Amino acid sequence: MRIFHTDDSSFQREFTAILERSDMDIEQVTPIVMQIIDEIKKEGDDALYRHIAKFDGWEPKSSEDLRIDAALMQKAYENLDEKLRAALHLAYERIKAYHEKQMPKSWNDFEENGTILGQKVTPVERAGLYIPGGKAAYPSSLLMNAIPAIVAGVKDIVVTTPTPNNEPNELLLAACHLCGIEKVYKVGGASAVAALAYGTQTIEKVDVITGPGNIFVATAKKLVYGEVNIDMIAGPSEIGIIADESANPRFVAIDLLSQAEHDEMASSILITTSATLAKNVSSEVVKFLQNLQRREIAQKSIDERGAIIVTQCMEEAIDLMNQIAPEHLEIMTQNPFTLLPKIKNAGAIFLGDNTPEPIGDYIAGPNHTLPTGGTARFYSPLSVEHFLKKSSIISFSCQAMQDIGEAAAILAHTEGLEAHAKSIEIRLKK
């Protein structure tokens, strides 16, 4: 891996390239995605049939061909290896328990003069989950998107997933059955996002769309935002690691590769105060790559988007990582919890040598749908909040209106809104 020192003359140029890693070429694919969305809006199912034939290699003839039968999902679940089924159940229970702790509550506050102020929390009516399919199907993504919707109380959950050559992924179907999801459609890409956002003769229009996808999916989500809500616009996976001389170089190396094997565009960055650790980690990465199943993908990711940065102190390391704002951040130092208060920007934070990022992907409990490309500066992980909406509650008694109504009327007059002011003034006792 490339090793940079912060006192190198070329460091700032190299670090700027890391900060600009999120530059997905959305502009280039936008015209294509806009055309797909427009066709779905105008033609509905007919456009879906045509897009599936073009992109997934099979030709649906009717709406029945688009939907996966619940019996097939149950059969896939029943055919699971016993240990795999137990692992899915353990993941389900842990993810559910974590997200239940996130659930906000409705509340009311009563003032002495009869004013009642509050908040009403309500789930959205219908949620659309986009789950990658085919050979790269991830049942963990289904769990991470479906469970917060279930906990939030969403009654109607719709799943779309691409099925190349009309071959649904059995693990994904099993996970759908485990989550009690009955509406699963064999539609992928920007077409699926458009169908969820605007509805077709077969697929119902939803209120919120969540889930990962390629650049076409991300672009489609960006374009339909406002018609529906979305979770975030996510790019390639990434990991940042802050480590000192106490870190195990083998642990650090394989954790960097755990994200590099996802995608050639994935980003793996180590920032350390130890030049010795930097060299040892680089050597271990080379060793692990020799026998890695997805070696070509991981190698390209490490070569083009991987880096090791050696800093002069831990404060400098923390500052640089906060600027990167990684999707996943591991802290592998002698006392990792002492650094936690100083971390400002990260999607998920993994503390200590025994907390590798992949444990969070599957079974720890927190959601693995996280902001990428530096957007952890303002985005949060997928949560029950994405499937909820909040309404303000306001009730004034006659006395409450007398107490503060005049002040409201003054403000209305100041803004030149006469009817606003009179609406209040006619309720004031003279």
Summary of the structure (lengths in Angstrom):
residues: 430
radius of gyration: 25.4
end to end distance: 79.1
largest distance: 86.7
contacts: 1441
relative contact order: 0.14
helix: 50%
strand: 16%
